[in-house]
Amino acid sequence: MYRILVVDDEKTERECVRFLIEEAGLALQVEEAGDGREALEKLKETGGADILFTDVQMPGMDGLELIRRAEMLFPDMKILIFSSYADFEYARTALTLGVVNYILKPVVPEELKRSLEGLIGQLDEEEASRRQQDKQQSFMLQYALQLAISGNFDREKAEPTIPEQMNRFRTMVLLDFEGDFLENNSFVFYESLRCALKLDMESLNLSPDQALLMLRSPVERPEEWGGRVLSHIRETFQISCWLSISRPLSSYSSLKDAYAKVEQQMEQRFWAPEKHVFTEEGDGDRAENGSGGMEEERQMLQIKRALGNRDGAALQEALDSLFDRYRSRQNQSQIYVKFLFSNLLTTLYPYLAEDRGRKASLDAMISSLYLQPDISEIVRQVQETASGIIEGFSAGPAVRREIVEVTEYIGANYGKELSVELLASIVYLTPDYLSRLFKRSMGKSISQYIRQFRMEKARELLTGTSRKVIDIGEAVGYPNYSYFCQSFREYFGTSPEKYRQEKMR
């Protein structure tokens, strides 16, 4: 509903105008002021009005002076004057100030209604135009963000306002959902965050189950903030979600680095499924000041990540850190150390190849460990087991075969429903393990690879065939037409229809 400020030193005149507006059924919120000074103060306090309807002759500050000052503050405000003085000079002066109409007193109801309906129509058109411009600007910004997180954004080629807008972002938040939640719910979901949680943000769909939020304000106490966001998502949409929250974006050299970090943080969900909010520890105090259990948790996480990435050097470094910790500490409980290292053996065992020493059963290896009376011998036994794994990682080529099989399957089935679980079953790996192998080999996640492959196929079909856009979307794995258009626009910076028109010229 638009706001109109009615200004007249006669209360009966103001009440008459209010009555006529209500009788005409015009969707206007009516406010009043008794003279020019009061009106100007009210405009300043409320941030202006959509329509200013003012008398000309008033004590103190007259209507023309009010208009002059108000237009300097609120140039987009529509102005209508009414007066009992049918003086052409007043009307001419008023028109030079941008007044859209001049109504004589006593006000004729039909004339007032016609004038205000015309102004409301102008306001509607301007609002629609602003929304369209905002929408186009949002599409351009989303496209720029897509390029920035992949390291391909060129400031020199971007529209001038885009770099400035990107500099306003303060925090990056990666969201990971169970299932393809965003395919049918993205618009409602983002609007819910903006309205219910008052988030000033830009959103980007990375895949049907992953989204990126770019906040224009820093996040204080990220763990608490993330907990509030999760509670809202669970209560509103009844779905589980994981959040990875960046440090202030000024801490990174680029948005690509920030994105790589929140992705890395999100990987922790595979090792701590009960945890749903992941943040970066920028000060390193946890390792130095935390308890021994927290330090061991960190080291185990490094070991698991190195195993998942098949990174022999990183695995040896993480193991050395753990081994040195227990070689240098005195008077340790052997029971606790044996428990800790038996868990480590359990973690290492699945990666030990049959032809590289995986002869004894896991139970036998753990039993042997518990029989050792010396902590150094326990360390030696685990190191020996790990050495076979590190040697196997150095060989390397076995991984490439599995990745090739996955990419070939995607290439042959991109129009069908694809999931990490399905792809993992094809190459007989766990989904978590395949995800890490794929990211390490291809430099991007499986969902990002699938999206890129589908978008490139869509581009080929748009420029090389005359098929309908809706059919192309379905052919490349997007049965939801609106989601296909949104994903295409985010990836290429324009809609499928416009892309086809531009390329076919």
C-alpha positions in Angstrom: 0.0 0.0 0.0 1.3 3.4 -1.0 1.6 6.3 1.5 0.1 9.8 0.8 0.8 12.8 3.0 -2.1 15.4 3.0 -0.9 18.9 3.9 -3.4 21.7 4.7 -3.7 24.2 7.5 -7.4 23.6 7.7 -8.3 20.4 9.5 -11.7 20.1 7.9 -10.0 20.2 4.4 -7.6 17.3 5.4 -10.5 15.3 6.8 -12.5 15.9 3.6 -9.6 14.6 1.5 -9.2 11.5 3.7 -12.9 10.8 3.4 -12.9 11.1 -0.4 -9.9 8.7 -0.6 -11.6 6.1 1.6 -14.9 6.5 -0.3 -13.1 6.0 -3.6 -11.6 2.7 -2.3 -8.1 3.8 -3.2 -5.3 1.7 -1.7 -3.6 4.5 0.1 -2.3 5.0 3.6 -3.3 8.5 4.5 -1.2 10.7 6.8 -1.7 14.4 7.7 0.3 17.5 8.4 -1.0 21.0 9.4 1.6 23.2 7.5 4.8 23.0 5.5 7.2 22.8 8.4 5.3 19.9 10.0 5.1 18.1 6.7 8.8 18.4 6.0 9.7 17.1 9.4 7.3 14.2 9.0 8.8 13.3 5.6 12.3 13.3 7.1 11.2 11.1 10.0 9.4 8.5 7.9 11.8 8.5 4.9 9.4 10.3 2.6 6.0 9.4 1.1 4.9 8.0 -2.2 2.5 11.0 -2.8 2.6 14.5 -1.4 -0.8 16.3 -1.7 -0.4 19.8 -0.4 -2.2 23.1 -0.3 -0.4 26.2 -1.6 -1.3 29.0 0.7 -0.3 28.1 4.3 1.3 30.1 7.2 5.0 29.7 7.9 6.1 27.6 5.0 3.8 27.6 2.0 3.2 24.7 -0.4 5.6 25.8 -3.1 8.5 26.1 -0.6 7.6 22.7 0.9 7.7 21.2 -2.6 11.1 22.7 -3.4 12.7 21.3 -0.2 10.9 17.9 -0.4 12.0 17.3 -3.9 15.6 17.8 -3.0 15.2 15.1 -0.4 12.9 12.7 -2.2 13.1 13.3 -6.0 10.9 10.3 -6.8 8.0 11.4 -4.7 4.8 12.2 -6.7 3.4 15.7 -6.0 -0.2 16.9 -6.3 -1.4 20.4 -5.2 -4.8 21.8 -4.4 -5.8 25.4 -3.7 -8.7 27.8 -3.7 -6.6 30.2 -5.8 -7.2 29.7 -9.5 -4.1 31.7 -10.3 -2.2 30.6 -13.4 1.1 31.7 -12.0 0.8 29.4 -9.1 -0.1 26.5 -11.4 2.8 27.3 -13.8 5.3 27.6 -10.9 4.0 24.3 -9.5 4.4 22.6 -12.8 8.0 23.7 -13.1 8.7 22.1 -9.8 7.5 18.7 -11.0 3.9 18.8 -9.8 1.8 16.3 -11.8 -1.5 18.0 -11.4 -3.2 21.1 -9.9 -6.7 20.7 -8.3 -8.9 23.6 -7.3 -10.9 23.8 -4.1 -13.5 22.7 -3.4 -12.2 19.3 -4.5 -14.3 17.4 -7.0 -14.4 13.7 -5.9 -14.2 12.4 -9.5 -11.2 14.6 -10.3 -9.4 13.6 -7.2 -10.0 10.0 -7.8 -8.9 10.2 -11.4 -5.7 12.1 -10.5 -4.8 9.7 -7.6 -5.5 6.6 -9.7 -3.2 8.0 -12.4 -0.4 8.5 -9.8 -1.0 5.0 -8.4 -0.6 3.6 -11.9 2.7 5.4 -12.3 3.9 4.1 -9.0 2.9 0.6 -10.0 4.8 0.8 -13.3 7.9 2.3 -11.6 7.8 -0.5 -8.9 7.5 -3.2 -11.6 10.5 -1.6 -13.5 12.6 -1.5 -10.3 11.8 -5.1 -9.6 12.8 -6.1 -13.1 16.0 -4.2 -12.8 16.8 -5.7 -9.4 16.1 -9.2 -10.8 18.4 -8.6 -13.8 21.0 -7.2 -11.4 20.6 -10.3 -9.2 21.1 -12.6 -12.2 24.3 -10.8 -13.2 25.6 -10.9 -9.6 24.8 -14.6 -9.3 26.7 -15.3 -12.6 29.7 -13.2 -11.3 29.7 -15.2 -8.0 29.6 -18.5 -10.0 32.7 -17.3 -11.8 34.4 -15.9 -8.7 34.2 -19.1 -6.6 35.7 -21.1 -9.6 38.5 -18.5 -10.0 37.3 -17.3 -13.4 35.9 -13.8 -12.6 37.4 -11.0 -14.6 36.8 -7.5 -13.0 37.8 -5.7 -16.2 35.1 -7.4 -18.2 32.4 -7.2 -15.6 29.6 -4.7 -15.5 30.9 -1.7 -13.5 28.6 -2.1 -10.5 29.3 -5.9 -10.0 32.8 -5.6 -8.4 31.4 -3.0 -6.0 28.5 -5.2 -5.0 30.8 -8.2 -4.5 33.0 -6.1 -2.2 30.0 -5.7 0.1 29.9 -9.3 1.0 31.2 -10.1 4.5 30.5 -13.8 5.1 30.1 -17.0 3.0 27.9 -19.8 4.2 27.7 -23.2 2.4 24.6 -25.3 3.0 24.3 -29.0 2.4 20.8 -30.7 2.4 19.6 -34.2 2.4 18.2 -35.0 -1.0 17.2 -32.6 -3.8 15.5 -30.1 -1.5 16.4 -27.0 -3.6 15.1 -28.3 -6.9 11.5 -27.4 -5.9 11.9 -25.2 -2.8 14.8 -22.7 -3.5 12.7 -19.5 -4.0 10.5 -20.2 -0.9 13.6 -21.2 1.1 15.6 -18.1 0.3 12.7 -15.7 0.9 12.1 -17.5 4.3 15.7 -16.7 5.3 15.4 -13.1 4.2 12.1 -12.4 5.9 12.2 -14.6 9.0 15.9 -14.2 9.9 16.3 -10.8 8.3 19.3 -11.9 6.3 20.7 -9.4 3.8 22.2 -11.8 1.3 22.6 -13.1 -2.2 21.9 -16.8 -2.8 23.4 -19.2 -5.3 22.3 -22.8 -6.1 25.3 -25.0 -6.6 23.3 -28.2 -7.0 19.8 -29.5 -6.0 21.3 -30.3 -2.6 23.9 -27.5 -2.1 23.5 -23.7 -1.8 25.8 -20.8 -1.1 24.7 -17.7 0.9 26.7 -14.5 0.6 25.9 -12.3 3.5 26.4 -8.5 3.5 27.1 -8.5 7.2 29.6 -10.4 9.5 28.4 -13.3 11.6 29.1 -12.9 15.3 29.5 -16.1 17.3 29.1 -18.4 14.2 28.2 -21.5 16.2 25.3 -19.8 17.8 24.2 -18.1 14.6 24.4 -21.4 12.7 22.3 -23.1 15.4 19.5 -20.5 15.0 19.5 -20.9 11.2 19.3 -24.7 11.6 16.4 -24.4 14.0 14.5 -22.2 11.6 15.1 -24.7 8.7 14.1 -27.7 10.7 10.9 -26.0 12.1 9.9 -24.5 8.8 10.8 -27.1 6.2 11.3 -30.3 8.3 14.6 -31.2 6.7 18.1 -31.8 8.0 20.8 -29.4 6.8 24.6 -28.8 7.4 26.2 -25.4 7.5 29.8 -24.4 6.9 30.5 -20.8 7.8 33.5 -18.8 6.7 35.6 -16.3 8.6 35.2 -12.6 7.5 35.8 -12.6 3.7 38.5 -10.1 4.2 40.6 -12.9 5.7 40.9 -14.6 2.3 42.8 -13.5 -0.8 39.8 -14.3 -3.1 36.2 -15.7 -3.1 37.7 -18.9 -4.6 39.9 -19.4 -1.5 36.9 -18.7 0.8 34.8 -21.2 -1.1 37.6 -23.9 -1.0 37.8 -23.4 2.8 34.0 -23.7 3.5 34.0 -26.8 1.2 36.9 -28.3 3.2 35.1 -27.5 6.5 31.9 -29.2 5.2 33.9 -32.4 4.6 34.0 -32.8 8.4 30.4 -33.9 8.3 31.5 -37.3 7.0 33.6 -37.8 10.1 31.2 -36.1 12.6 27.7 -36.9 11.3 26.1 -35.7 14.6 27.5 -32.2 14.1 25.7 -29.7 11.8 27.6 -26.4 12.0 31.2 -26.2 10.9 33.4 -23.1 11.4 37.0 -22.2 10.9 39.3 -22.0 13.9 41.3 -19.0 13.0 43.4 -18.6 16.2 44.7 -22.2 16.6 44.0 -22.1 20.3 42.1 -25.3 20.3 45.2 -27.5 19.7 47.3 -25.7 22.3 44.9 -24.9 25.0 42.2 -27.6 24.6 42.2 -31.0 26.3 44.2 -33.9 25.1 41.0 -35.5 23.7 40.4 -32.5 21.4 43.9 -32.7 20.1 43.6 -36.4 19.3 40.3 -35.7 17.6 42.0 -33.2 15.3 44.8 -35.6 14.5 42.4 -38.4 13.8 40.5 -36.1 11.4 43.7 -35.3 9.6 44.5 -39.0 9.2 41.0 -39.8 7.9 41.2 -36.9 5.4 44.6 -38.1 4.1 43.2 -41.6 3.7 40.2 -40.3 1.8 42.4 -38.3 -0.5 44.9 -41.1 -0.9 47.6 -38.6 0.1 50.5 -40.6 1.4 52.6 -37.7 2.5 49.8 -36.1 4.4 49.0 -39.4 6.1 52.6 -39.9 7.2 52.7 -36.3 8.5 49.5 -36.8 10.5 50.7 -40.2 11.9 54.1 -38.7 12.9 52.4 -36.0 14.8 50.3 -38.5 16.7 53.2 -40.9 17.3 55.5 -38.1 18.5 52.8 -37.1 21.0 52.8 -40.4 22.7 56.5 -41.1 22.4 57.3 -37.9 24.3 54.7 -38.1 27.0 55.6 -40.0 30.2 53.4 -42.0 32.6 50.7 -42.6 30.1 47.9 -45.1 30.8 48.7 -48.1 28.6 45.1 -49.1 28.6 44.0 -45.7 27.1 46.9 -45.7 24.5 46.0 -49.3 23.4 42.4 -48.2 23.1 43.3 -45.2 21.0 45.7 -47.1 18.7 43.3 -50.0 18.2 40.8 -47.4 16.9 43.5 -46.1 14.6 44.2 -49.6 13.3 40.5 -50.0 12.6 40.6 -46.8 10.6 43.7 -47.9 8.6 42.7 -51.5 8.0 40.2 -51.1 5.1 42.9 -49.3 3.1 45.4 -52.1 3.4 45.5 -54.1 0.2 45.5 -57.9 0.2 48.8 -58.2 -1.6 50.5 -55.6 0.6 50.3 -57.4 4.0 46.5 -57.6 4.7 47.0 -61.2 5.8 46.1 -61.1 9.4 42.5 -60.3 10.4 41.7 -57.0 12.1 40.9 -58.9 15.3 44.2 -60.6 15.3 46.1 -57.3 14.8 44.2 -55.6 17.7 44.9 -58.6 19.9 48.6 -58.4 19.1 48.5 -54.7 19.9 46.9 -55.3 23.4 49.6 -57.8 24.2 52.4 -55.3 23.8 53.9 -54.0 27.1 55.8 -51.1 25.6 54.1 -48.0 24.1 57.0 -47.6 21.5 56.3 -51.1 20.3 52.6 -50.2 19.8 53.7 -47.2 17.8 56.0 -49.4 15.7 53.3 -51.9 14.9 50.8 -49.3 13.7 53.5 -47.5 11.7 54.3 -50.8 10.0 50.7 -51.2 9.0 50.5 -47.6 7.8 53.6 -48.0 5.6 51.9 -50.6 3.4 49.0 -48.2 2.8 51.4 -45.2 2.1 53.3 -47.4 -0.4 50.0 -48.4 -2.1 49.0 -44.7 -2.4 52.2 -43.9 -4.1 51.4 -46.4 -6.9 48.2 -44.4 -7.6 46.8 -45.6 -11.0 44.0 -47.8 -9.5 42.1 -44.7 -8.5 42.0 -43.3 -12.0 40.2 -46.3 -13.4 37.3 -45.7 -10.9 37.1 -42.0 -11.7 37.1 -42.8 -15.5 34.2 -45.3 -15.0 32.2 -42.6 -13.1 32.7 -39.9 -15.6 31.9 -42.3 -18.5 28.7 -43.3 -16.7 27.7 -39.6 -16.2 28.4 -38.9 -19.9 26.1 -41.7 -20.9 23.4 -41.1 -18.4 23.4 -37.3 -17.7 19.7 -37.1 -18.6 18.7 -39.5 -15.8 18.7 -39.1 -12.0 22.2 -39.3 -10.7 23.4 -39.5 -7.1 26.7 -40.1 -5.3 25.2 -43.3 -3.9 24.4 -44.6 -7.3 27.8 -43.8 -8.8 29.6 -45.2 -5.8 27.7 -48.5 -6.1 28.9 -48.8 -9.8 32.6 -48.7 -8.8 32.1 -50.6 -5.5 33.2 -47.7 -3.2 31.5 -46.0 -0.3 29.9 -42.6 -1.3 32.2 -40.7 1.1 35.3 -42.3 -0.3 34.3 -41.8 -3.9 33.5 -38.1 -3.2 37.0 -37.5 -2.0 38.7 -39.4 -4.8 36.7 -37.6 -7.3 37.4 -34.1 -5.8 41.1 -34.9 -5.7 41.3 -36.2 -9.2 38.9 -33.7 -11.0 39.4 -30.6 -8.9 35.6 -30.3 -8.3 32.9 -32.2 -6.5 30.7 -34.8 -8.2 27.6 -32.6 -8.1 29.6 -29.7 -9.6 30.9 -32.0 -12.4 27.4 -33.2 -13.2 26.0 -29.7 -13.2 28.8 -28.5 -15.6 28.3 -31.5 -17.9 24.5 -30.9 -18.1 24.8 -27.2 -18.7 27.3 -27.7 -21.5 25.0 -30.3 -23.1 22.1 -27.9 -22.7 24.1 -25.2 -24.5 24.8 -27.6 -27.3 21.1 -28.4 -27.7 20.1 -24.8 -27.6 22.4 -23.7 -30.3 22.5 -26.9 -32.4 18.8 -27.9 -32.4 15.3 -26.3 -32.6 14.0 -28.3 -29.7 11.8 -26.5 -27.1 13.6 -25.3 -24.0 11.4 -27.4 -21.7 12.3 -30.5 -23.7 16.0 -29.6 -23.5 15.9 -29.2 -19.8 14.3 -32.6 -19.4 16.8 -34.2 -21.8 19.8 -33.0 -19.7 18.3 -34.1 -16.3 16.1 -31.2 -15.2 12.5 -32.3 -15.3 11.6 -29.2 -13.3 11.5 -26.4 -16.0 11.8 -23.4 -13.6 14.7 -25.0 -11.8 16.4 -25.7 -15.2 16.0 -22.0 -16.2 17.3 -20.8 -12.9 20.4 -23.1 -13.0 21.1 -22.2 -16.6 20.9 -18.5 -15.7 23.2 -18.8 -12.8 25.7 -20.8 -14.9 25.7 -18.7 -18.1 24.3 -15.3 -16.8 21.2 -15.3 -19.0 18.1 -17.4 -19.6 18.0 -20.3 -22.1 15.7 -18.4 -24.4 17.9 -15.3 -24.5 21.1 -17.4 -24.8 19.6 -19.1 -27.9 18.5 -15.8 -29.4 21.9 -14.2 -28.9 23.8 -17.2 -30.4 21.5 -17.6 -33.4 21.8 -14.0 -34.6 
